[in-house]
Amino acid sequence: MSSVIPRVADTPPAAPAPLRRVADLPAPPGWPVLGNLPQLRPAGMHLQLAAWARQYGRIFRLRMGPQNVLVVADHEAVATVLRDRPDGFRRTERQQLIGMEMGLKAGLFGSNGDEWRRQRRMVMAAFDPGHVKAYYPSLVKCGERLAGRWAKAAGSGRAIDLQADLMRFTVDAIAGLAFGTDVNTLESDENIIQRHLDKIFPKLFTRMVSAVPYWRWFELPSDKALARALAAVDQAIDGFIADARIRLADPARRAAPQNLLEAMLVAADEPGSGITDSQVAGNVMTMLLAGEDTTANTLAWAIWLLHGHPAALARAQTEARRVMAGGGPVTLDHLAQLDYVEACMHETMRLRPVAPLMGLQALKEAVVGDVAVPTGTVVMVLMRHDSIDDQHVPEAALFKPERWLGEDGLSPAAPRRVSMPFGAGPRMCPGRYLALQEMKMVMLTLLVNFDIASVGTEHGGEPAERLMFAMAPVGLRMTLRKSVAAHAAGAAV
């Protein structure tokens, strides 16, 4: 007797869900004709969009006049967009146009396509680890000057304008590391370059999100100040390049460039590089602008967060003083031992990323999440939304540097997956390693030489987040005490 095994019918695979259209996505109510434009407040736009994402979903749309703008808060979709650069997405045409109107030379930050590829090779050559090691002594000098400036403030009991002092450090560090120029704003109250730089990125950002391009018909006093600032910075940059060209007349110097600018010029001079001095100048401007704001703001947030978490501050200070127990000067090996301090930096960038919002534009038809994106669509990606969501990062609202070290039962995999402070894909920030070295130098200077008496705002509350291309804390002031214990142990930097 035979038995027949009944055949189970094959189950056909489920058909994929149809893609949604941008025009059909939920959107906050807006004004007639102008849409949501009049509702946007530039300085707090990242917070406004995050609130709308919680209300309308992690992928929604805005109406900017007649144009639909896609807003993406889902970290996987954000990563897809970022990794599809430069072929699938680019900086927006509006940003490029306004930058050109302002007279900004297109460096790596503002370039697209083949022009970006050529400049990327040049900039990456300049950031080669061997070159960065050669630039290191100028970073040590900046750390020593910062220690001296803060020692004077501690001795007199003077409150420190935290962000302003950190920007002095980053301007000096970038000028020394990148251009071989000792501007020394830390020991001077003139800070001319910094005063000019401070006008450029905020004005670029406010013009990008302005509903009316008034500057094409008339100039406000702030627009005239911008023109003067750009002229002054351009003149300084031309001087940096001319001086570097003179130094590179020495064949030995050309064979072993001593700073980023020299390395870029050597790379640009290679046959077939396609790089002009104007593009080199654009990258000098990019380094000054991006290197000043982003690193200084991250440090300001980190110091404020550490002061509010005494156990984390104590651990970071213990680590710093142990590393420097033999005394200075600070070496790259010292910085490499600051595992917990580096974890504090990563945790700060997760909670308070200085680039919480990024605008891009589709170069071709694409799919973002479950949405079909037509060519030319502007896409705003929110970089922090999932980084502070318990669904993606355990105890996401808490400042816990231990998560980056795999301690306290926390895995570093989750925050690494969703936190992208330096971007992702081919256009990831080329200066991220250098930025971390600057951050660790400042933290070592602070933690070894001083005890923090206070960090806060004048009103005593949490500092407001102000977005002006980079997101900064508003009004942080710090008071310090000289650390008797560290000096007695010989650990001073």
N, C-alpha and C positions, 0 to 999 in steps of 0.2 A: 504494500500500500504506500503510495507516494503522498507526500504532503506538499502543498503549494504555498510558498511564502508570498503573501500578497505584496504587491509593489506599492511603495509609498510614492505618491505623486510628488514630483519636484515642486518645491515652493518657489515661485518666481521672486527674484529680488524686488524689494520695494522700490518703487520709482522715486527718484530724488525729488525733494520738495521744490516747487518752482521758485525761482529767484524773485525776490522783491525788487520793485523799482524805487529809485530814490524819491521820485515824486509822490509815491504812495506811503512813505514812512511817516510816522507821527512827528509832529512839530509843535513847538510852543506857539500860542496865538500871537500874531504880530499886527502891525499897522497896515492899512491899505497902501499899496504900491511899494512902500519902503520895507515891508516885512518886519523882521526882527532887528534890523539895523539900529533904530533909535533906542532899543532896549539895552544894547550892549554898552558896558562900561569898561573901557580898555584896561584899567588898572586891576579890575577884579574879574575879567572875562573868564579866566580859567575856573574860578569858583562858580560863576554863573552857569557855564556849560556843564560842570560837574553836577550841579543841582538839577539841571534839566535832564541829564542822563539818568539820574535816580528816578525822575518822574516819567520820562518818555521812553526809557530803555537805553541799552548800551550802544545802540546804533539808531540815530534819529537824524532829523534834518533841520536846518535853519533856512529861512527865506531872507536872503540879502538882496533887497530890491527884487529884480525879476529872476535872480539866480537862486537855485537850490544848492545848499552846501551840506555835505555829508559830515556828520560828527560821529566819531568812532571812539568808544571808551573800552571796548573789549580787548584785553591784552593780546590775545591770539590774532585778532584782526589787525590790531595796531602793528604787531610784529610782521605780519604779511605785507602790509603797506611799506613799512620801513625797509624790508629786505628786497622789495621790488624796485628799489632805486638803484641806479639812475634811469633804467630803461622803461619802467612802468609808471613811475611818479617822479616829479620834479618839484623844486621850489615854485611857488605860485608866480604866474606872470605879473600879478599885481606887485608882489614884493620886488621882482626884478625891475619893473617899470619905475617904481618909486625910488629904488636905490639908484637907478640911472638919473632920475630927476634931481636927486640930492647930490649927484656927482661922485657916488661911491664907486670905486674901481672893483670889478668883479673878481674877488678871490675865490678860494675853494668853497666858502660858505654860500656864495650867491651864484656860483656857476652851475651849468647843467651839461649833460651830454658829453661829447668828445672833449670840449673845453675843460669840463670837470675832470675827465680821465687824465688828461695831460698834467693838470695841476696837482692831482692826487699823487701821481708818481713823484713829482718834485717835492711835495710836502712830506710824504712818507719817507723819502730819502733823508730829509732834514731831521725827522724824528727817529731815525735809526738809533737803537740803544747805545751804540758806540759814540755817536755824536752827543746824545744826552749826557753821557758820562763826562764828556769833555766840557760841557757847559756847567757842570755841577758846582764848581767853586763860586760862581757868581750867586747861586742860590744860597750857599752858606753865608756869604756876605750879607745878603738881604735878611736872613734869619738873625744874624748878630745885630744888625741895625734895628730890627723890630724889637729885640730884647732890650736894647738901649733905650728906645723910645718909650717902651712900656715901663721900664725901670724908673724913668723920670716921672711918669704919671703916678706910679705906685708910691714913690717917695714923697710926692706932693699931695697925694690923696685925690688927684684929679680924675674925674670920670672920663672914660675913653669913649669917643664916638666909634663904636666897634666896626661898623661897615666901612666908614671912611678910612680908618687905619688899615684895615685888611686890604682895601683897594690900593692904598699906598704900597703895601707889600707886593701885591700882584702886579701892579704897574712896574715897579722896580725889578721884580723877578723876570717879567716878560721882556722888558727892555734889555736886561743883562743877558738872559738866556738866549733870546731870539735875535738881538741886534748887536750885542757886544757894547752896549751903551749904558753908562752909569748915570741914570737920571737922578737917583737918590732923593725921591720925594719923602722918604722916611725921616731924613734929617733936615728937611726944609719945609717951610710952611707955604711955599709958593705953589707947589704941585700944579704947574701950568698944564702939562700934558693931561693929567687926570681931569682937570677942570674942563678941558675941551672934549675929552672922550665921553664924559658923562652926558653930553648933549646929543650924541649921535644915535645910539641904539634906541633910547626912548622916543626920539622924534621919528625914526623909521617905523617903529611899532605903532605910534599913535596915528601916523598918516595911513598906514596899511588898513587900519580898522575905522578910519574916518568915513562918515556917510557922505561928506561933501569935500571935494579936493580944493579947498579955498586957496591954498598956496599957489595955485596956477593963475590966480587973478590978483592976489594981494598978499603982502607979507606982514605977519605979526612980529612983535619984538623978538619972540622966541625963534622965529624963522630966520631973522637977521643974525641972531646970536649963533644959530646953527651954521649959517654960511661962514661966519668968522671962524668958528671952531673947525670946520672942515678944511678951510684954507690953512689954518695953523698946523693941523695934524698932517695934511698933505705935504706941507713944507718940511716938517720934521722927518717924515718918512723918506722924502727925496734926499734929505741929508744923510739918513741912515744908509740908504742904498749907495750914495756917492762915496761915503766913507768906506763902505764894505768893498766897493770896486777898487779903491786905492789899495786897501790891504791885500786884496786878491791878486794884485800885480806881482806879489812875491810867490814864486812857484811852490815853495814849501808850504805856504799858507793855503794855497789852492788845493794842494794834495791833502791837507789836514785842516778843514774849516773849523773855526773856533766857536761858531754860533750858528743858530738856525738860518739866519739871513744869508750868511756866507755859503752854507750848505745848499740853500735854495738857488742862489745865483750860480753856483758850480753846476748844479743839476740842470738849470735853465740853459746854461751855455753848451750843454752836450749837443752834438749834431742831431738834428731832427726832433729836438724837444718840443718845438712849437710854442715855447713860453717867451713872453715879452717882459720887459722891465715893468710895464704897467700891471701885468698880472702878478708879478712878484710884489709890487706895491700893494695890490689888493689883498694879498695874503698877509703882508705886514699889518695892514689895517685890521684884518680879521683876527689876527693873533692879539693885537692890542685890545680890541673891543671884547672878544669872547674870553680871552685870558684874564681880563680885569674883572668883569662882572660875575662870571659863573663860579670861579674858584673862591672869590671873596664872599659871595653870598652863601655858598655851601658852608664855608668856615664859620660865618656868623650864625647860621642856623645850628651848626654842630655845637658851638660853644654854649649857645642858649639851651639846647637840649641837654647837654651834659650837666650844666649847672642845675637844671631841674631834676636830675636823676643822680643823687649823691653817690650811690653805690657804683654806678657806671663811671662817674668822675673819679672816684677813689681808685678804681681798678686801672683806668687809663693813666692816672698820675703815677701809680705804683709801677706800671710797666715802663713808662717813659723814664722814670728815675732809675730803674734797674738797668735799662739799656745804656743810660749815660752815666752810670756809676763811676766809670773811669775818667770822666771829664770829656771836654770837647777837643777839637772841633767835631761837628756832626759829619758823619760819613754816610755814603749810600748803604753800607752794611748796617749802620745804626737804624736807618729808616726801614730797612727790610725786616727788622726784628719787631716792628710795631704792629703785631697782628691784631691786638684788640683795638688799638687806635684806628687802624684801617677798617675794622668792622664797624666802628662808630661812624666813620665817614660813609660807608655803604648804607648803614641804617638811616643816617641823615638824608642821603639822597633818595632813599625810598619814601620817607615821610614828607620831605620838603624838597622835591626836585626843582632845580632852578629853571628847567625847561618843561613845565607841566603841560604845555600846549604847543603844537607844531602844525603849521599849515602847508599842505602839499597840493599838487594838481595832477590829475591822471593824464598821462601821455597817450594812452590807448585804452580800449575797453578792458575792464577788469572786473573781478568778483571780490568783494570785501565782505567777509562773513557770509551772509545769505543774500547780499544785495548786489545787483548788477550795476556797475558804475560806468557811465558813458565817458568817452574821451572828453577831456577838458573840465571834468567835475572837480571842484575844490573840495578837499577832504581835510578836516581838522581832526587830529588825533590827540586824545587826552592821555597823557603818559602816567598819571597817578591813580586813576580810578580803581583798578583792580589791585594795585599795590597796597591799598589801605582797606581792603575788603576781606573780612574773616573767611569768606568762601575760598579765597585764594592764598591768603597768608594767615597762619594762626596768630591770634591776638594782634591783629594787624594795626590797631590804633596805638599799641604800646611801643615805646622806644626800648628795644631789646637787641643790642649789638650781638649778644650771644648767639642769636639765630644764624648769623653769618659764619660762626665757628662750629656749628652743629652741636651746641651745648643746650642744657636744660630741656632735653627731649625734642628740640626743634631742629628741623633739617634746613640747610641752606638752599636746597633745591627749589623750594617754593618762592622765596623772594628773588632768587636769581632768574627764575622763569618769567616773573611779571614785572620786575623793576628794570627799567632800561634808561638810566640817567644819561648815558652817553650815546643813546640811539641804538640802532641795530643794523646789520647788513653792511653793504659796501661803504655806505656813507657814515658809519660809526665815527665818532669824534677821534681824529688822529692824535690829539694831544691828551688823551685820557691818562696815560701813564705819567706824563709830566705833571698833570694837574694833581694826581695823587701824591707825587713827591712834594709838591708845594704845600699841599694840605698837611702832610705829615711833618714837614719842617716847621710850619706854624704851630701845630699842636705840640710838638716837642719843645719848642721855644716857650710856649705858655705853661705847659704842665711841669717842666723841670724847674723853671726859674721863679714861678709865681703861684700863689694861692688865689683863687677867685673869690673875692668878697661878695660881689653881686653882679648879676647880668639881668637886665630887664628894660622895660619901657618906662617913660615918665609917669604914665598913669597906672603902672603896676600890672597891667593885664598882658595877655598874650600878644606878641607883635603881629600886626596886620601883614597879610601877604600882598605885596604890590607887584603887579606884572608890568614890566616895561621891557619886553623881549625876554630878559631874565627875571625870575621871580625873587624878590628881595624882602627881608624882614624890615619893617618900618620902625625906626626910633630906638634901636637897641643901644644901650650904654653899659659899659663894664667898668667896675673898679677892682683893682688888684692889690695884693699885698706881696712884698718880696718874700720868697720862701727861705726862711732861715735854715730849715732842716736840709733842703737841697744843697744850699751853699756849704753848709757844714760838712755834708757828705762828699763834697767835691764833684757834684753831678751837674754843675751849671753848664749851660750851652755856651 
